Amino acid sequence: MIRMKAICIATISVAAAGCADHGDSVFQHLSVLDDTHIAVHAHAGADAIVTARGELVIDGKPVPLNSAQSKIVALYFASAIALRSDAVKTGAAGAATAATAIASVASGLASGDTDSIDAKVNASAAKVDAAANKVCTDLQALQKAQDDLAAALPQFKPYATIAAHEVDDCTSA
């Protein structure tokens, strides 16, 4: 049977997939600006820009970083991009599952073989579940990178908006 986590993440991911080619926000606290820059939104205040090269700009001003801090910024960027990519893949898998379900119901009803519907849909849903698990793993990695960055760089603390319960909710669903 389709697990609730897979359904929830697939729904969110389908919405994200629709926005992916337009540079819109994938998640509330992140916006992918281009292949090398993301904007991180605080609850209040200016956005932070994080780059693939490990640079951090807050309120339009570059933040001086040592080598270790720059590596954490680059890891944060890579984690955010991985999360976005896997969310889009989960959305695509969810859309494929919906198409499989519709086709299986139509075919099963037309042929009178309704017993095959469940097996076909469940096989497709298993792919969504696997993709959803990857999204949860990515979220956990992003939260760790966020927390490491906030610990190493106090200026980033307002941007550390992923709460532990969000990761727990994802992995326990």
N, C-alpha and C positions, 0 to 999 in steps of 0.2 A: 504494500500500500504506500502511496505517496506520503512522505513525512511532512509535517507542518513547516519545518525549517526550509525544505526545498521549495515549497509553494511560496512562502514569504520572500525568500531571497530571489527566486525566479521573477516574482512580480516586480520587486525593486529593480532587478537587473534589466528587465525588459524596458522599464522606463529609462534606465541609464543608457541602454543600448541605443535608444531613440535619440538621445542627446549626444552621443559619443562623437559624432562627426561635426558637431556644431560648437565645440568648446565650452558647452554649458557645464554647470556644476553637476558632478556625478554624485556627490554626497554633500550634505549640508555644510560641512566645514572645509571642503576642498573644492577648488576649481582647477582643472587642467587648462593652462593657458596655451601651451604648445608642447612639443616633444621634450623640451628641456626646462620648462618652468611650470610650477604650480603655485596657486595662491592659497594660502591657509588663512581662514577667517577666525578671528577671535569673537567672543560674545559681544565685545564692545571694543572700539578702537580700529586702527588701521590694519589692513591685511599685511601678512608677511609673504614674501616671495621666496620660494625654495627652488634651487636649481639642481640639475643633474650633476653639475660640477662641484656641488657642495657649498654653494654660496647662499647667504641669507640676507635678504633685504627687508627691513621693517620700516613702514611709513616712508618709503622711498629712499631710505638711507642704508647703505651697505653696513652690515654688522661685522666688525673685525673678528675673525675666527682663527684659532690655532689649528694645527693639523688634525688633532683628535676630534675637535668640534666639527670641522669640515667633513670628516668621514661620517660622522653621525648625521649631518645634514644630507649628505649624498645617500646614505642608507634610508633615511626618512623618505626622500624623493623616490628611490627605487621601490620602497614598500608601498607607497601611495599609487605609483603607476601599476604595480603588480595587482593591487586590489582592484583598481579600475578595470584593468584588462580581464581579470578573472570574473568580475561582476558582469561585464559585457558578454563573456562566454557563457555564463550561467543564464543570462537572459536569452541568448540564442538557443541554448538547450531547452529552456522553458517554452519558448515559442515552438520549437520542434516537437516537444511533448504535446502541446496543445493541438498541433496539426495531426500528430499521430493519433491522438484520442478521437478527434473528429472523424478522421479517415477510418479508424478501426470501428467506431460505432456505426458509421454509414455502411461499411463493408459487412460487418457482422450482422446488422439488421437485414440488409439486402439478401445475404446468403443464408440467413437463419442460423449462422454459427456464432452465437453470442458468447460462447465460452472462450473464444480466442481474444475477445476485446480486452479483458483484464490483463492477460499475459503480455500483449503488445504494449499497452499503456504502462504497465509496471516496468517493463524493460527500458522504455524510454525515460520513465521517471527516475530510474536508478542513475542515469547519466546526469540528471539535474541534481540529484542528491550528492553525487560525487563532486560536481562543480560547486555546489553550495558549501560543501565542506572545505574546499580550497579557498573560497571567499572568507570563511571564518578563520582559517589559518593565516590568510593575508591580513585580516583585521587585527589579529593577535600580534603579528609582526609589526604592523604599523603602530599599534599602541605602545609596544616596547620601544620602538625607535623614537616615538613621540616623548615617552617618559624619560628615556636616556638623554634626549636633546634638551628637555626642560631641566633636567638635573645638571647638565653640563653648561647650560646657557640660560640664566634666569630670565633674559629678555623673551625667551620663547614660551615661558609658563602660561601666558594668556591664550596661547594657541594650542595648548595641550587639552583638547576638548573631548577626546575619546575616553570614556569612562570604562573602568573594569567591568561594570555590570553589562555594558554593551557587548563586550567580547564574551562574557559568560552567557548572555542571552543567545548569542549566535551559536556558540558551541554546544549549548544544552538543549536547543530546540529540536 
